[in-house]
Amino acid sequence: MVSADASGHADLANTPAAAPPPGVKPNFIDPPSQQVAMITMVTIMSFFTLIFLSLRLYTSLRITRLSGMEDWLCLLATVFIFTYSGTVLSLSHLSRHMWDVPVIVFTENYWKIRFSANTFQALAYFTSRLPILLLYLRLFGRTKGFRIACYFGIAGAVGAYLTTIPLLSYFCTPPIGGDWNSLDVFAKCKKLLPWAIVQACLDIVLNVYVFVLPLPVILKLQMPPRKKLGVLVIFLTGLIAVVCSAVGLYYRYQLSFTPDVNWNEGAFIIMSIVECNVAIICSCMPALASFSRHVFKDSSFLISIRSAFSRYGSSAGSKGVSAKAKFSDAPSSHPGVEDGRRLVPGFNMAPGDKSYIELTEAQSNDNMQQWKAGAWSGPEVNRHNNSQHSHSGGIVRTVAIDVV
């Protein structure tokens, strides 16, 4: 249905992009659209992402003073998702039913913005997954099999997301100096529609993979069930991303194979924004636990979470170090050390190193004996090999401690 002006020329400003259903008239003035929902969701998710990212960076730079690559990748992912959000919002007024969109809006500038949005979307998807996988490597990557599994996830993210950029550049852009409104470009770009569905399926698989990956390790943590559940809850937030990717598959199919493109695209964009922001928030959750531990120092629950992360963390990029300490229940009788102190040799000692670490008992609400280690700041302690400072029973007890 093409309108014409008084001179007989096509009136593109009053010509709908698609024929309306029977009994429905095009509405170019105040049609229903996804714009309000898009703006609302972008505002909410951006707010929470900024809060979590700020707490993460503050924790890394001011509290633990140990920032890692995953922190800066998280910041980069936030930049990409915010850029993507701003780009799609610039076209949100067109997220209407196609019969309410005039043909005149499909200009060269429109298609360039669409291409830019799709590019930033791919970058946002990719960079929002990397911090989570790098976090897994730092916290739980002490075994070769788990590290390989994380690297496999990173490779999957490259294949699922970054391949979109060269594909879009080849299929959906005109030659240099060409016309963006060319029918040849449209016909060529349609060849990517099957890839859109494949990518959506890969996105679901990858989200499930990232969600399930740490669960076996967490379930093996030696801690009370109540506290283990608390650690699980931190990572279970990733389940939201799985749900969003599944809903996104539905709208991506509607977007690719039904005529009401702009309306379905608005719904798909909302799911994409939620999914990427949730991925960033999930990667910030352990840092939030460290921040909370710093603020609420007396919470045994938060202490247990920090201990769990430290126990499985590598020494690189983490202030906490897990170790097995041998000590005797008998009070120390080292010269210059008051009675009742419990000291163990320092970890990773070089030959001749006389450093000691002091163990102090920490308060526990679950009748479990907990120990906290700190550097011994008292007088110098010399090692003794005589029987006065040894125990015929060998190792009296071995405990896991968190070095702070």
N, C-alpha and C positions, 0 to 999 in steps of 0.2 A: 504494500500500500504506500505509494509515493505521492506526496502532496506537490502541488505546483503553485507558483506565485502568479501574479496577474499577467506577467509577460510569457507565461507558459513554461518557464524554467523550473526545474525541480527545486522545491522548497525543502532543503535538507534540515532546516531548523524545526520543521513540523512533520517530518517523516520518521516514524518509529523504526528502531533497529530490527524489530521482529514483529510479525503479525500478532495482535492480541488474541486471546481466546474468544470464542463466540460470546457476544453480549458484553464484552469489556471494551471500554474506550481508552485510548492512550491518554496519559496524564503527564504533561510536561511541567506543570506548575508546582504542585505539592504532592507528588506521588509517595507511596510507602517506600521506604528504603532501609538498608542496614546501617546507615550512617550513625545513628544514635548508639546502637549496640556496639559498633566498632570503636567509636570515641570513648564510650564508657569502659569497655574492656581494656583498651590501650591505657587509659588513665589509671585504672585499678592495678593492672599488672605492672605497669612502669613504676608506680609508687612502691609496691612491695619489692620489686627487683632492686630498686635504688636503696631501700632500707637494708635488705640482706647483703647487697654488694658493699655498702658502706661499712656495715658491721664486720664483714669479712676482711676488707682492706685495713680497717682500724685494728682488728685483732692481729693480722699478720705484721703490720708495720709498727704498731705501738705496744701491743701486749706480748706476743711471742717474739716479735722482731725477727721473724723468719718468713719472708715472702718467697713463694715458689712460682714456677712457670704457670701452674694452674691458676694462680691469683690473677696474673696479667692476661691470661687467656679468657678468664671470666669477665674481666673488664672489657676486653676486645669483643666478646660475644654480646655484652650489653650495648656497646656502641653499634654493632651491626643490627641488633633487634630494634633498637630505638630508631636507627636510620630507616630500617624496613617499615616500622610503624608509621613514621612521619611520611614516608613516600606513599604508602597505601592510603593514608588519611587524606592526602591531597586529592585523591580520586574517589573518596568515600561518598561524595554527593551523587555519584553515578552508580552506586550499588543498588540499583533499582531493578524491577522487572524489565526485560529487554524492550517490551512495547511502550515503556515509559522513558526510554532513552532515545533522544533524537540522534539521527545519523551524523549530524554536523559535529558532534563532540569527538568523533573518531579521527582526530588529526594526527599529524606526525608527532607532535609533542606528547599526545596521549600514549602512543605506542612506545615512545622512548621511556616515558615514566613507567609503563608496565614492564618493560625490559629491565629497567633499573631495579624495580621492586622485586622481580623474580631473582635477580642476581644477589641482592642483599638478603633475600630470604634463604637462598642456598648457603650463603656465608654464615648467617645467623644459626641455621640448623647445625652446621658442622661445628662451629666454634662453641656452641652451647653444650655439645656432647663431650668435647675434649676435656674440660676441667673435671668432669665426673670420672672419666676413665683414668686421668692422671692422679686424681685423688685416690682411687682404688689402688693404683700402683704404689703410692706413698704409704697408704695405711695397711694394705694387705699383701703387697707384692714381695713377700719373703720367699715364696716358692716359685720355681721356674714355670710350672704349669699355669699358675695364676697370672704371671706376667705375660706369658704367651697369649692367654685368653684376653687380657687387656689390649695387647697389641693387635690382636685379631679384631677387636671391637673398633679400634681406631681405623684400621684398614677398611672395615665395613662402612664407617662414617664417610671416609673418602669416596668410596664407590657409590654410596647412596646419595650423597649431597653435592660434592664438588664436581662430579661429572656433569651435573646439570648446566654449569656455566659454559663450558665449550659447546655443549649440545644446543643451548639457547643461542649462542653466538652464531652458530652455523645455520640452524634451521629457521630462526625467527628474526633475523635482521637482514636488511637488503644489502647488496654489494655497496662498496664505498661510492657515495654520490647517488645511490639509488633511492627509490621512492618507498617510504615506510608503509604507504597505503596500497602498495602494489598487490594485485590479486595473486601474483606468483609467490609473494612472500607469505600470504595467508595459506595458500595451498601447501607450501613447503613446511610451514609451522605446524600444520595439522598432523603431519607425520610423527610429531612428538607426543601426541595424545596417549598412545599406549605406554610410553615411558612414564607419563605422569602417574598412571595406575601402578606400574611396577615400582616406582619410587615410593609411592604411598605404602605399598606392602612391605618394602624394605625398611621403611621408617618404623612400622609397627614391630617388625622382627627385631630391629636394633634396640628399640625402646624396651621390649620384653627382655632382651639379652642383657642390657645394662641394668635393668631392674633386678634380674635373677642372679647376676654374677656374684655379688658379695654375700648373698644369703647363706650359702653353706659355711662360709668362714665365720659369719656373725653367730650362726647357730652353735658353733663349736666353742664360743667364748666361755671361759670358766668364770661364770658369774651367776648370781641368783636369777631365776626366771623373770622376776619383775623388772630387774634392771636390764636384762637381755632384751625384753620387750621394748624398753625405752630406746635402746640402740636401734632396734629394728624399725621403730616408728620413724626415726630420722631418715632412713633410706626408703621407707614405704611411701614417702611423698612422691617418689618417682612413678608410682602407680597412676597418678593424675596424668602424667605425660602419655602413658600407654592408652588411657581412655581417650585423650584428646586426639592422638594419632589415629585411633580406630574411627572416631567420628569424622576426622579429617578425610579419611579414605572415602567415606560415604559422599561427602560434599565434593571431593575431588572428582569422583565418578560423575556426579551430577553436573559439575562444571565442564567436564570434558565431553560428555555424550548426551547432554540435553540442551535445548535451545536457550533456556533462561540463564545465560552465562553470568551476567553481572550480579544478579541476585545470589546465585549459588557461590560466586566468588567471594562475596562479602561474608557469607557464613564460613567458608573455608579459611579466609584470612583471620577471622576471630579465633578459630581453633588453632591456627598456626602460631598466632601471637601468644595464646595461653600456653601452648606446648613449649615453645622456646623459653619463655620467661620462667616456667616451672622448672625446666632443666637447669637454668642458671640458679634458681633458688635452691634446688636440691643440692647442687655442688657447694652451696654456702652453709648448709646445715651443720656440718661438723665445726666450722668456724664459729657458728652461733653458739654451739655447746661450749666451746672454749671461752667465748666472751661471757656467757652466763656463769661459767665457773669462776671467772675473774670477778664478776659482780657479786655473785652469791656464793662465796667461798665455803660456806658451811653446808652446802647441799651435797650429801653423800651420793645422791643419784647422779648429779653432774660430774662428781669426782670419778665415779665408776665409768662413765662414758669416756672421760678423758683418759683414764687408765687403759680402757679397752683400745682406744685409738693409738695410744702410745705403744701398747704391747705389740700391735701388729704393724706399727709404722717403721719405716727404715730410718736410719740415723740421719740421712740426708734430707733436709727440708723439714725437720721436725725437732722441736726442742726436747720433747720427752724421749727417753731411751728406755727400752725394756731390757731387763737383765735378770739373771738368776743370781741371787746372793746367798752365800753360805755364812751362817752366823750361829753362835752359841747362845743358849739362853743364859749362860752364866755371865754375871757382870764382868765388864772389862777390867783388867788389872794392869793395864798399860800405865807406865809412869806419866803423871800429869793429867790423867783423865779421871774425872770423878766417878765414883762407883755407880753402876747402873747403866752406863753408856754401852751401846752396842755398835761396834765398828766393824766394817768389812773392808778388805783391800779395794782400792779404786779399780774401775773397769778399764779394760784395754790398756793395762799397765805396761810401760816400757821397762826393760831390765833396770833394776836399781830404784824404781819409782817407789816412794814411801807414802804416797797419798792414800788416805782412807776416806771412806764414805760412812756417814753416821745414819743409822736407822732409828727412826722415832715412830712410836705407835700412833696411828691415826684413829680418830673416833669412827665407829661404825654402828649403824642402826640395825644390822642384820646378824649380830653375834658372830661376825667373821672378823678375824684378826687382820688388820690392814697395816701396811708399813709404808712410810714415805722416806725417801732418801734425799739427803742434801749434803753439800760439801762440808767436811769437818773443818771448822775454823778455829779449833782449839790449839793447844801446844803441839809441837811435833811429836809424832808417835813413831817409835822404832819397832820394826818387826822383831819378834823373838821366836826362836826355834826350839827353846828349851821346854821342858815338860810343864813348867809353871804356866805357860800360856798356850798349851795345846790340850787336846782332849782325846783320850784314848778311843773314844767311840767314833772318831772320824766326823763326818758331817752330821751335826745334830739336827738341822732343819734347813730346807731350801725353800725360799719364798720368791715370788715374783714381785718386783718393786718398780715404782715409777720414779725415774730420776728427773728432778726438776731443777 
